[in-house]
């Protein structure tokens, strides 16, 4: 009996010693990890779509230098509001100012931006809705259709940029030469020429603004306000000559007797009412 009890106790001790909970070398049970989400599968672009993407990328690379060139040409017009010069009176300007404004008028600085805008609006009105593709909403339509629509939009943008650059190039960016001296006759001829050119430019601006407003209303709808006319110089009208007053033969202050020595001089006396 004693021998059986000793064998059972040895078995219990052996099992206790081999318990994995008490064994420091035993590995901990693995923690629960949620399965990773299934990756979203998208159809890889085909060879045809990849070629359209490459062509669009090359087209986009042409926009940056054109926009930079146009910005440099617009700098002069952004720094100088030429319409305000039309309010100057040539009769009050000196030689240098007259020469500068003459060159500005001759090069068309006062109307070049309106010419560009008018040309672009006329082209858009002539084009209408033909040959244009609206860019589909993302997720609607094929990727190739969206790329083609974006390419057409960028192509039109390139044409507009090249048109604006061409108009600015016509006006010229060369330095203005001002003569060191001019005779009074030459200065008078220059002043008359500037006056006539300024009047003609004001009339041209009024007509162009009205045409631009009409095209905007036609293309985009709604009432379009016409800008106010360019300023005109406030020329002072020459005052009428004062009427001559007949002076009597006996003088302005007739006296029967000569004034006393201590009397006030005639020039200091108040004029008669």
C-alpha positions in Angstrom: 0.0 0.0 0.0 2.8 2.4 0.9 4.6 1.5 -2.3 1.5 2.5 -4.4 1.1 5.8 -2.5 4.8 6.7 -3.2 4.4 6.0 -6.9 1.3 8.1 -7.2 3.0 11.1 -5.4 6.0 10.8 -7.7 3.7 11.0 -10.7 1.9 14.1 -9.4 5.2 15.8 -8.7 6.4 15.0 -12.2 3.3 16.4 -13.8 3.5 19.6 -11.7 7.1 20.2 -12.7 6.2 19.9 -16.4 3.3 22.4 -16.2 3.8 24.8 -19.2 2.3 27.7 -17.1 5.1 27.4 -14.6 7.8 26.8 -17.2 9.6 30.1 -18.1 10.8 28.6 -21.3 7.3 27.8 -22.5 6.1 30.1 -25.4 3.1 32.4 -24.7 0.0 31.7 -26.8 -0.1 33.9 -30.0 -2.3 37.1 -29.8 -5.2 37.4 -32.0 -4.6 39.5 -35.2 -7.4 40.7 -37.5 -6.9 39.6 -41.1 -5.6 42.5 -43.3 -8.1 44.1 -45.6 -8.3 42.8 -49.0 -6.4 45.2 -51.3 -8.5 47.1 -53.8 -7.9 45.8 -57.2 -7.9 48.2 -60.1 -7.5 47.4 -63.7 -4.1 48.4 -64.9 -4.2 50.8 -67.8 -3.8 49.1 -71.1 -1.2 49.9 -73.6 -3.4 52.3 -75.5 -4.3 54.3 -72.3 -0.6 54.4 -71.3 0.3 56.0 -74.6 -2.5 58.6 -74.1 -1.1 59.4 -70.6 2.4 59.9 -72.0 1.1 62.2 -74.7 -0.8 64.2 -72.2 2.3 64.6 -70.0 4.3 65.9 -72.9 1.5 68.4 -73.7 1.4 69.6 -70.1 5.1 70.3 -70.3 4.5 72.8 -73.0 2.2 75.0 -70.9 4.7 76.1 -68.2 7.2 77.9 -70.5 4.4 79.6 -72.4 2.7 80.9 -69.2 6.1 82.1 -67.9 6.7 84.0 -71.2 3.3 85.6 -71.2 3.8 86.7 -67.5 7.0 88.5 -68.4 5.3 90.3 -71.3 2.4 91.3 -69.0 4.7 92.8 -66.4 4.8 96.2 -68.1 1.0 96.5 -68.3 0.6 95.3 -64.7 3.0 97.9 -63.4 1.6 100.8 -65.5 -2.2 101.3 -65.8 -2.1 102.9 -69.2 -5.8 103.9 -69.2 -5.0 106.5 -66.6 -2.6 108.2 -68.9 -5.5 109.1 -71.2 -6.6 111.6 -68.6 -3.5 113.7 -69.0 -3.7 117.0 -70.9 -0.9 117.1 -73.6 -0.8 120.9 -73.2 0.6 120.4 -69.7 3.2 117.8 -70.5 6.9 118.3 -71.1 9.1 116.9 -73.8 9.9 113.6 -72.1 6.3 112.8 -71.1 5.0 113.6 -74.6 7.6 111.4 -76.2 6.8 108.5 -73.9 3.1 108.7 -74.4 3.6 109.1 -78.2 5.5 105.8 -78.2 2.9 104.1 -76.0 0.1 105.2 -78.3 2.0 104.2 -81.4 2.8 100.7 -80.1 -0.8 100.1 -79.0 -0.2 99.7 -75.3 -3.6 101.2 -74.5 -5.6 98.6 -76.5 -3.5 95.4 -76.8 -5.1 93.7 -73.8 -8.6 94.5 -75.1 -7.5 93.2 -78.6 -6.4 89.9 -77.1 -9.6 89.4 -75.1 -11.8 90.4 -78.0 -9.9 87.9 -80.3 -10.3 85.1 -77.8 -14.0 85.7 -77.3 -14.6 85.9 -81.1 -12.8 82.6 -81.5 -14.8 81.0 -78.8 -18.1 82.3 -80.2 -17.1 80.9 -83.7 -16.1 77.6 -82.3 -19.3 77.2 -80.3 -19.9 73.7 -78.9 -18.4 71.9 -81.8 -15.3 69.9 -81.3 -15.3 70.3 -77.5 -15.4 67.4 -75.1 -16.4 68.0 -71.5 -14.3 66.2 -69.0 -16.3 63.3 -67.5 -16.8 63.2 -63.7 -14.3 60.9 -61.9 -15.6 57.4 -61.8 -17.9 57.9 -64.8 -16.6 57.0 -68.2 -13.4 55.4 -69.2 -10.0 56.7 -68.2 -9.1 57.2 -71.8 -12.1 59.5 -72.4 -11.1 61.7 -69.5 -7.5 61.9 -70.7 -8.6 62.9 -74.2 -11.0 65.6 -72.8 -8.2 67.0 -70.6 -5.8 67.0 -73.6 -8.2 69.0 -75.7 -8.7 71.5 -72.9 -4.9 72.0 -72.6 -4.5 72.3 -76.4 -7.0 75.1 -76.4 -5.1 76.7 -73.5 -1.8 76.5 -75.5 -3.5 78.2 -78.5 -4.8 81.0 -76.4 -1.4 81.5 -74.8 0.4 81.6 -78.1 -2.2 84.1 -79.4 -1.7 86.4 -76.5 2.1 86.2 -76.8 1.8 87.1 -80.5 -0.3 90.2 -79.8 2.1 91.4 -77.1 5.1 90.8 -79.5 3.5 93.0 -82.1 3.4 95.9 -79.7 7.2 95.6 -79.2 9.2 95.8 -76.0 12.2 97.8 -77.2 13.4 100.8 -75.3 11.9 104.2 -75.9 14.2 106.8 -77.4 13.7 110.4 -76.3 15.6 113.2 -78.1 17.8 115.4 -76.0 16.3 118.6 -77.4 13.4 119.8 -79.5 12.5 123.1 -81.0 9.3 124.8 -80.0 7.9 124.1 -83.5 8.7 120.3 -83.2 7.3 120.3 -79.6 4.0 121.8 -80.9 3.7 119.3 -83.7 4.3 116.4 -81.2 1.8 117.8 -78.8 -0.8 118.1 -81.6 -0.1 114.5 -82.7 -0.4 113.1 -79.2 -3.7 115.0 -78.7 -5.2 113.5 -81.8 -3.9 110.0 -81.1 -5.3 110.1 -77.5 -8.8 111.2 -78.8 -8.8 108.4 -81.4 -7.7 105.8 -78.8 -10.5 106.8 -76.4 -13.1 106.3 -79.1 -11.5 102.9 -80.0 -11.5 101.8 -76.4 -15.2 102.7 -75.9 -16.2 100.6 -79.1 -14.0 97.6 -78.0 -15.5 97.6 -74.5 -19.0 97.6 -75.9 -18.1 94.7 -78.2 -16.5 92.7 -75.4 -19.5 93.1 -73.2 -21.8 91.9 -75.9 -19.7 88.8 -76.6 -19.5 88.0 -72.9 -23.3 88.3 -72.6 -23.7 86.0 -75.6 -21.3 83.3 -74.4 -21.9 83.3 -70.7 -25.4 84.8 -70.4 -26.6 87.4 -67.9 -26.2 91.1 -68.0 -22.6 92.4 -68.5 -21.7 95.8 -67.3 -19.8 98.0 -69.8 -16.8 99.6 -68.2 -16.8 103.4 -67.9 -15.2 105.3 -70.7 -11.5 106.2 -70.3 -10.8 109.5 -68.6 -10.5 112.6 -70.6 -8.3 115.6 -69.7 -10.1 118.5 -68.0 -9.0 121.3 -70.3 -9.7 124.7 -68.9 -11.5 127.0 -71.3 -9.8 130.3 -71.7 -11.4 133.1 -69.8 -13.2 135.8 -71.8 -11.3 139.1 -71.8 -12.6 141.7 -69.4 -14.6 144.6 -70.9 -12.6 147.8 -71.2 -13.8 150.6 -68.9 -13.7 154.1 -70.4 -11.7 156.4 -68.2 -12.8 160.0 -68.2 -10.4 162.6 -69.3 -10.2 164.2 -65.9 -9.0 161.0 -64.4 -10.5 158.3 -62.2 -10.8 160.6 -59.2 -11.8 164.1 -60.4 -11.2 166.8 -57.9 -11.8 170.5 -58.1 -8.9 171.3 -55.9 -5.6 169.7 -55.5 -5.3 167.3 -52.5 -3.6 168.4 -49.4 0.0 167.4 -48.8 -1.0 165.1 -45.9 -3.7 163.4 -47.8 -3.4 159.8 -48.8 -1.9 159.1 -52.2 -4.4 158.5 -55.0 -3.2 154.8 -55.4 -4.1 154.1 -51.8 -7.7 155.4 -51.9 -10.6 152.9 -52.2 -12.1 152.5 -55.5 -15.6 154.1 -55.9 -18.5 151.6 -55.7 
